[in-house]
Amino acid sequence: MNKNLYHVLGVNKDAGEAEIKSAYRKLARKYHPDLNKDNKEAAEKFKEISCAYDILGDKEKRKKYDNNEIDSDGKPTGFGAGFGGTGSYQQYGGNPFGGGSYNGGDFDFSSIFGSDIFSQFTGGRGGFSGFGGAQTRRPRKGEDISYTMRIDFLAAARGDEKTVNLNGKNINVKIPAGTLSGQTLRLKGLGGQSPNGGSAGDVLITINVDKHPYFSLEGSNVVMELPITFKEAVLGAKVTVPTISGKVAVNIPPYASSGEKLRLKGKGIKNGDQIVTLKIVAPKKADSGLEEALRKLPDETIRNF
């Protein structure tokens, strides 16, 4: 039966190209076989609308159809049948979702469905398998590869460069200053190769930072506790203090107390500082001279509770 192709797509005869294309997209999404498993009616409907769009979506074929030179199947009518037998039309043969095949040449379905339609129809693997012929696939990114790297505190705090072997190649990996344990570095394009011509995957390196015996981080500040003697606390002193960039001399003010903090500008991560908390440590051995000197000191009340 010769069908009206405009009625099949639900558009008027004077519809523009964009309207025809839009109507086909909506119907194709609705009746596509991958979304209507084992539904013969949907399969037939999809075949019907695809055939209609094959003709109405092509300027030359639409013109021939409107002039009654070809019918709704794309076959020449009596007017054109004597000029070459079967003519140069395209057609659908058999079951379009299995044993049959679509003989429409290289048809770009992504221009109709949009690039996201392939992942909807095939579970996100990038293949379009609604027809029995060769599949049309979008290039798929290669697999990402995950690694774990353990580095010391100073390497993470100052920034460093490590050489690692990835897939037989030595790669220099830059560790940004201030990297924290658990952060992941991404090396673009160094992962698995794509199976169909897409970009390579990435390498994901999770960093585990070893604890330092006396340094730790608070944001961009490096913090540490500095033990001082009773004498240094009372009389003041000049002591050597380690930082992530080397040792520096620090003045302990006289009559310093445990818990007081000294700030070393610019000695932290990037623009951060180093915060040094003083901790008075009593002598570990008995000192009779110190004891006698302390007994001579006047009693002083320092508690208000």
N, C-alpha and C positions, 0 to 999 in steps of 0.2 A: 504494500500500500504506500502510495506516494504521500509523505507527510509534509506539513508546512514547517520548515526549519525555524522560522521566526517564532511560531507557536511553541516549538520544542524548547527553545531557550527563554520563552516568556517575554519577548520584546516585539516592538512594532517594526514594520518593514523599513521605516525611515530611521531606525536606531543607528547611532554613530558607533564607531569602532570601540570606543571606551565603554559604552553601555553594553555592547555585546560581550566584550571581554569580561566585564564585571558580572554579568548574568551567568556566564559560563563558570567563572570561578566559584560563585556561590553554589551552583548546582553540582559542580564537580566535587567540592568539599563534602556536600551532603550525601552524594551517592557513590563516592569512591569505594571500591571493593575492600580496601584494607580497613575501612571503617564500618563495613557492612558484611561481615564474614557470613558465608553460606546463604546469602540473600540473593536469589536469582532475579527477583524483580529489580533490585537496586543495580545488579550487574547489567541487566538489559537497559535500564534507564541511563546508566553511565555510558554505555556503548552508544546509545541514541544521542545524548547531548554532546558526546565527543565527536561523533560524525557530523552533527549540526555545526559545531564550532569549526571543524576542519574546513567546512565550506564557507560559512559566513565570516569566519575570522580571516579569510584570505580574499584580498580585493578582487583578484582576477576570477576566482571561483565564484565569489558572491555575484559578480557581474554576470557570469554565465548562467548562474542559477536564476537570477532575476529576469534574464532574457529567455528563460526556459530552454537553454542550450544543454544543461545537465539537470538531472533529477535530484531528489533528496538523498540519494546514495552516491551522488557524484558521477553517475553514469550518463553518457551522452543520450540525449533524447533523440527522437526521430529526425530532428533538424540537423543534428551533427553526427549521427551514427554512421553515415556513409563516408566520413573523412577519417579513416584510420581504425575502424573496428572498435576495440575497447577504449580508445582514447587514452588520455594521459592523467586520468583521475586517480585519487588515492582512496583506498577503502579499508575497512576493518574486516577480518576474516575469522570465522569460528568463535570460540569462547575467548574474549579479550583478557581473561584473567587466568588462563591456564594453557590449554592445548592450542588455542588459536594464536594469532600474532597480529601485531599492529604494523601495517606496511606504510606508515606515513612518513618514513624518512627520519631525519634528525630533528625531532620536535622538542623545543625547549620548554618543558613543563614548569620550570621555575619561574618563567615569565608570566604564567597563569596563576599558579598556586602561591607564589612567593617562596623565598628560600627556606622558610620555617616548615613548610608543608611536608618536606621529606622526613624530618625527624618525627613528625606526628604520625606518619604512615608506617614507619619502620622502627619505632622504638629508639630513635635518636642515633642510629648508626649511619645515617647519611645515604642510604640506598633507596632507590625507587623501584619497587618490584611488582607493581600492579599489572604489568603486561608480561606475556610469556617470552618476549624476545630478550635482547641484551639489556642489562640493567644500566641505568644512568646514575652515576654516583658523584656526589660532591666530594672534593678532596677532604680527607679526614686527618686531623692532627695526630701525630704520633703519641705514644704513651709517655707520660711523665715518669721519671725515675726518682725514687726517694733514697737519700743517704742521711746518716747521722755523723756529725763531726764533734769531737771533744777537743776543747781548747782551754788554755789556762786563763786565769782572770786578767792578767796584764795584757795578753794578746787581744782579748775582747774589749778591754777598757781603752787601750791605746789605738786599736785598729792594727791589722796585720795582714799578711798575705801567706796563704798556705798552698802547697802543691798537693793535689790529690790525683789519683789515677781513676779516670772515668772511661769505661769501655776501651781500655787499652791505651788511652791517651793521658798524658800528664797535663793537668789544667791548673792554672794559677787562680785561686779563689781569694778575692779581696774581702776581708772581714772588716766591716765598718766600725769605727770607734764607738764604743758604748753599746755594743751588741749584748743582748741579755740572753740568758739561758732559755731555751724554748723557741727563740725566734728562728724563722726560716729564710734562707737565702735562695733566690730563684736564678738559675743560669739558663737563659733563653736559648732554645734551639739545640741543646746538648743532650736531649733525651732520646727516646726511641724514634726510629724513622717512620714516616707515614706509610701505610700500606697502599695508598693510591695517589701519590703525588702531592700530598698536602705538606704543611710545614712540620718540622720535627718537634717532638715533645720537649719538655723542659726537665732540668735536673733540680730537685728540691732538696736543699741541705738544711737539716735541722741542727741547730747549734746547742751543745751542752757545755756550759761554762763551769770549770772547776772552782771550788771555793778557795779564797785566799786566806792565809793564816791571820792577817790583821786588817786587810782592806775589805770594804763592802761598798755598795752603791745606794744612794738615795737620789733618784732622778739623775741629774747630771753631776751631782756632787759625790766625791769620794769621801767616805768617812772612816775614821780609825780611832782607837783608844790608845792614848800615850801614857805609859806608866812613868811616874816621876818619884824621886825619893823625897823623904820628909825634908831634908836639907834644901833640895831644889825648890820645893814648894814654899819654904819660909824665906830663903835668901834670894830666890830667883836664880835663873841659870840660862846658859845658851846651850841648847842640845841639838843633835842631828836627828832629823825626822825623814823617813822615807816617803816618797810620793811615787805616782805611777810613771813619772818622767825622770826620776833620780832623787838623790838625797839633797835636802836643803837644811840650812841652819835656822833654828827658831828660838826666839827669846821667851823664856818662861817668866812672867812677872812675879816679883816678890809677894809672898803671902797668898799664893794661888791656892784654890780649893779644888778638891775632887769634883768633877762634873762641869767645871768651867771649860768653855770651848774657844779654841783659836781657829781663825779662818785664814787659810792660805789661798789668796786670790789666784785664779787661773790655773790651779793645780788639779782640777777635776777633769771631767769629760768635756771636750770641746770648750765651751765658755763657762763650765762649772768650776767650783772651788773644791778645796779639800778641807774638811771640818775635822779638827783634832780635839778630842775630848780628853781632858787631863784626869788622871787617876793616881792618887797618892798611894804608894805602896810602903808599908812599914818594914823595917829591917827584919830579916829572917833569923838573925842571931842576936842574942842578948848583948847590949852595949851599956855597961855601967856608967860610963861617962855621959852618954846621952840621957840616961835615966836621971842622973844627978842634976844635969842642966835643966831638964824639964821640971824637976821638983822645985827648982828655984824660981820658976816662972810664976807670976801671980795667977790665981784662979780667975777664970773668965767665963761668964755665962754666954753661951752662944745659942741656946735653945729657948724658944718662947712658948713652950707647951708644958 
